[in-house]
Structures are given as structure tokens and as C-alpha cells.
Amino acid sequence: MAVHKALPIRLGRINPRYLTPGYATALFGLLSVVWYVVLTLISTDVLGNSILALGFGISFYYAMTGFACIVYYRRLVFRSLKNFVFIGLAPLLGALMLTGIFFDALFWYSNPVNSSNGKTTWFRFVHFDTHVLGLHLYAKGLGPPVVIGIGLLLVGVPIMLAWMARHRTFFRHGRQTAQSLDTQAPPLSPPLSPLSAAGGGR
């Protein structure tokens, strides 16, 4: 994302000795420690709830990837049976299943009983009692997995808007369409090599 200028270019720098994203690794390692310490002060079962919450982000962006695949290859989907199955039907089914799982988990983990320890309740003022597709959905307060998972997705929105306001390069790309399955991916700019990446912020 940093190489494509969707994040600060420093995050895309590669350590010339270890050939790893050194700055990004250190930064997100530090953020992970802070995240763990803060949530531990709130909940004694932070690790289990954080793992459950991780599924919301995974199902969300993989579902979006499946839908994006169909849009990107839309001119090629019906040119052969193989294309239809692998760049049309399979991504669509995967995206629909993950979307369904996302919303099912949203209701399931909203109930604090289904959290990691079955006891912790956040936002006790939230209360719902309804039936959807024959399922009885009830919760008084929200389970930590939903608060963490959905909260992190929502936090990304203002961050994206703030980045868009100051760095519009990435967001100026129009909707792209694949012209051929054999076309090579466009080159990264700047090139992702140890030397150029290490000095990419100069």
C-alpha cells in the first residue's frame, strides 16, 4: 500500500541488509504492544476476543477482493468456461459466502454470551431483541469481538479520508479493467528494491 502511495512511503522501505520492511515491522510491532496493554486493562480475556474480532476484518476485505476480481475481469469472464469458473463464479461464491459469514458473525458475537469468556459486556446501553430468517437475535450490551472488529473497520474510514485530502495520487486511479489474462502487472512505482526502497523517502 505504501509503494502505491496509499500509505506513507516510509512504510514501504525495505531494509537493505535484511530485505524486510524494517520501519513498518517496528512500527506495527510497537502498535501491537500498545494495543495489547490497553485492551488488557479493559478486559482480562483480550487475546481471545481479539482473535474472534480478527475474523471481521478478514471476511470483509476478502469479500471485497472477490467482488473486485469480477469487476476487474468483467470483459473476460464469459470468453471461456475456464474464465467463467475461475474469475467469475468462484470469486462470486466466495465473496457471497464471506459476506454472509460477516453478517452472521455480526449478530452472533453481538451477544456477550458468545464472546471469548461469555461474560464481558461492552456498551450496555445497546439492546436488541428481534427475529431474522427464523433466528432469535438477542443481546443486552455488545460482546467485545464486535466492538473491536467493527470498531477497527470504522476507524479506518476517517484515516482514509484524511489521507485522501492530503495525498490524492492513489485515489486518482480510475476503475481499471483487465484487457487480457496474460498481461503482466504494472510496475511498482517506486520500484520495490532494497536500495531504492531504502531511500524512497528522500
Phi and psi in degrees as a GROMACS rama.xvg file:
@    title "Ramachandran Plot"
@    xaxis  label "Phi"
@    yaxis  label "Psi"
@TYPE xy
-68.0712  -39.63  ALA-2
-63.1185  -34.9277  VAL-3
-86.7331  7.64548  HIS-4
67.2071  28.5139  LYS-5
-92.2974  -8.48552  ALA-6
-143.081  166.385  LEU-7
-52.7488  136.535  PRO-8
-61.0872  -25.3054  ILE-9
-61.2522  -30.812  ARG-10
-68.2493  -17.4405  LEU-11
-94.7757  0.213677  GLY-12
-69.7642  137.35  ARG-13
-106.534  129.615  ILE-14
-64.3329  122.813  ASN-15
-66.5202  -20.1315  PRO-16
-89.7263  -46.8513  ARG-17
-97.7607  -8.40638  TYR-18
56.1519  39.314  LEU-19
-129.485  157.454  THR-20
-73.2197  82.2919  PRO-21
-59.1356  -49.53  GLY-22
-63.3801  -46.2719  TYR-23
-63.9838  -39.5157  ALA-24
-63.1141  -45.0897  THR-25
-65.7237  -43.4829  ALA-26
-63.4175  -50.1882  LEU-27
-74.1479  -24.5202  PHE-28
-65.0745  -43.3673  GLY-29
-64.4667  -43.2884  LEU-30
-62.5216  -36.3982  LEU-31
-64.6192  -40.0512  SER-32
-64.588  -46.0266  VAL-33
-61.5487  -43.6482  VAL-34
-58.7328  -45.2957  TRP-35
-65.136  -44.8354  TYR-36
-63.8527  -45.6875  VAL-37
-62.4204  -47.6164  VAL-38
-70.1499  -28.1087  LEU-39
-64.5909  -33.041  THR-40
-69.6393  -25.0099  LEU-41
-88.6604  -42.4195  ILE-42
-136.994  138.367  SER-43
-79.2588  -9.16339  THR-44
-117.256  40.6946  ASP-45
-64.1846  -37.0522  VAL-46
-63.8444  -48.7982  LEU-47
-62.1927  -43.1311  GLY-48
-68.6722  -34.7315  ASN-49
-67.1994  -36.9708  SER-50
-66.0139  -42.4293  ILE-51
-63.3348  -39.8354  LEU-52
-66.8105  -28.4075  ALA-53
-59.0754  -30.4244  LEU-54
-62.4071  -28.9827  GLY-55
-65.0856  -45.9757  PHE-56
-65.2683  -42.2922  GLY-57
-63.0767  -49.2993  ILE-58
-64.6018  -34.2315  SER-59
-66.3309  -54.412  PHE-60
-76.2437  -25.3215  TYR-61
-73.554  -34.5488  TYR-62
-63.4041  -44.6163  ALA-63
-62.0534  -36.0979  MET-64
-64.2904  -41.189  THR-65
-62.7047  -45.5789  GLY-66
-64.8904  -39.6286  PHE-67
-64.8089  -34.9302  ALA-68
-60.1201  -43.659  CYS-69
-65.6827  -41.8421  ILE-70
-65.4062  -43.1882  VAL-71
-66.5732  -38.536  TYR-72
-101.987  19.6782  TYR-73
-58.4563  -29.969  ARG-74
-79.0936  -10.116  ARG-75
-112.962  -8.48648  LEU-76
-58.6197  -42.4447  VAL-77
-99.668  17.9773  PHE-78
-82.7885  -17.6965  ARG-79
-161.047  162.073  SER-80
-63.6147  -39.1524  LEU-81
-61.786  -45.1118  LYS-82
-60.5043  -43.7759  ASN-83
-60.141  -41.1513  PHE-84
-73.3036  -46.6935  VAL-85
-91.0606  -25.2891  PHE-86
-118.493  6.40367  ILE-87
-125.365  -70.705  GLY-88
-67.0316  -50.2443  LEU-89
-60.7554  -49.244  ALA-90
-61.7563  -36.3296  PRO-91
-65.4465  -47.4993  LEU-92
-62.0663  -42.6205  LEU-93
-61.7883  -43.8269  GLY-94
-65.2051  -41.5711  ALA-95
-66.666  -40.562  LEU-96
-64.455  -43.1581  MET-97
-68.2844  -34.7329  LEU-98
-64.4059  -43.1214  THR-99
-62.7857  -42.5906  GLY-100
-62.8728  -39.9575  ILE-101
-57.4578  -50.5669  PHE-102
-72.9597  -33.57  PHE-103
-63.6244  -44.3351  ASP-104
-67.2121  -31.014  ALA-105
-59.5724  -45.2813  LEU-106
-74.9378  -40.7882  PHE-107
-62.5677  -48.6225  TRP-108
-84.9363  -3.47663  TYR-109
-66.028  -30.7687  SER-110
-78.4821  116.51  ASN-111
-55.3051  -23.5393  PRO-112
-60.8468  -28.1783  VAL-113
-95.2167  10.1806  ASN-114
-74.5746  -178.518  SER-115
-59.7739  -43.1072  SER-116
-105.889  -2.71891  ASN-117
72.2089  12.9092  GLY-118
-127.802  -38.6948  LYS-119
-68.8452  130.784  THR-120
-128.01  128.745  THR-121
-114.823  155.452  TRP-122
51.7598  62.6208  PHE-123
-62.9917  -17.3169  ARG-124
-73.08  -15.2308  PHE-125
-81.4781  125.116  VAL-126
-145.289  127.348  HIS-127
-141.632  150.495  PHE-128
-148.787  98.6892  ASP-129
-146.353  169.959  THR-130
-120.303  129.443  HIS-131
-132.423  120.408  VAL-132
52.3385  40.8105  LEU-133
81.6831  0.524065  GLY-134
-99.2263  136.227  LEU-135
-89.8824  112.158  HIS-136
-107.409  117.598  LEU-137
-139.906  138.496  TYR-138
-161.443  142.282  ALA-139
-121.278  101.463  LYS-140
92.3136  173.72  GLY-141
-118.165  144.498  LEU-142
-73.88  145.949  GLY-143
-54.4952  -36.3014  PRO-144
-57.8769  -39.3831  PRO-145
-70.4291  -43.1332  VAL-146
-61.9669  -43.9306  VAL-147
-70.0703  -50.222  ILE-148
-64.7045  -52.7781  GLY-149
-70.8329  -35.3169  ILE-150
-60.1561  -43.307  GLY-151
-66.3777  -36.3536  LEU-152
-64.1437  -41.798  LEU-153
-71.1017  -34.283  LEU-154
-61.7858  -31.1446  VAL-155
-65.9103  -23.3359  GLY-156
-65.4689  -55.6501  VAL-157
-63.6073  -31.2547  PRO-158
-64.0513  -43.2975  ILE-159
-63.0226  -43.6797  MET-160
-64.778  -38.8035  LEU-161
-65.0376  -41.9881  ALA-162
-66.1624  -39.8684  TRP-163
-61.7661  -37.5478  MET-164
-66.762  -31.3552  ALA-165
-104.975  -23.667  ARG-166
-134.566  92.2028  HIS-167
-92.5431  -1.66396  ARG-168
-56.0322  -50.7791  THR-169
-63.3761  -37.103  PHE-170
-82.2571  -4.60288  PHE-171
-84.1988  -9.204  ARG-172
-67.3514  125.725  HIS-173
-77.0429  178.076  GLY-174
-67.5492  124.33  ARG-175
-98.7994  154.083  GLN-176
-135.679  131.674  THR-177
-71.3853  133.456  ALA-178
-95.2418  -20.5297  GLN-179
-158.589  150.306  SER-180
-75.4019  -15.4656  LEU-181
-96.1328  -3.51619  ASP-182
-70.7125  133.49  THR-183
-72.6331  152.81  GLN-184
-64.7835  145.203  ALA-185
-62.6778  149.329  PRO-186
-66.6395  149.198  PRO-187
-74.1446  145.909  LEU-188
-133.093  113.497  SER-189
-73.6981  160.116  PRO-190
-56.8205  141.698  PRO-191
-89.0307  82.7512  LEU-192
-131.576  156.967  SER-193
-55.9088  -45.8306  PRO-194
-71.9664  -48.6708  LEU-195
-68.4515  -37.4512  SER-196
-69.1721  -35.1838  ALA-197
-66.7445  -30.509  ALA-198
-108.997  18.2107  GLY-199
-65.1659  -21.185  GLY-200
-90.1325  0.252782  GLY-201
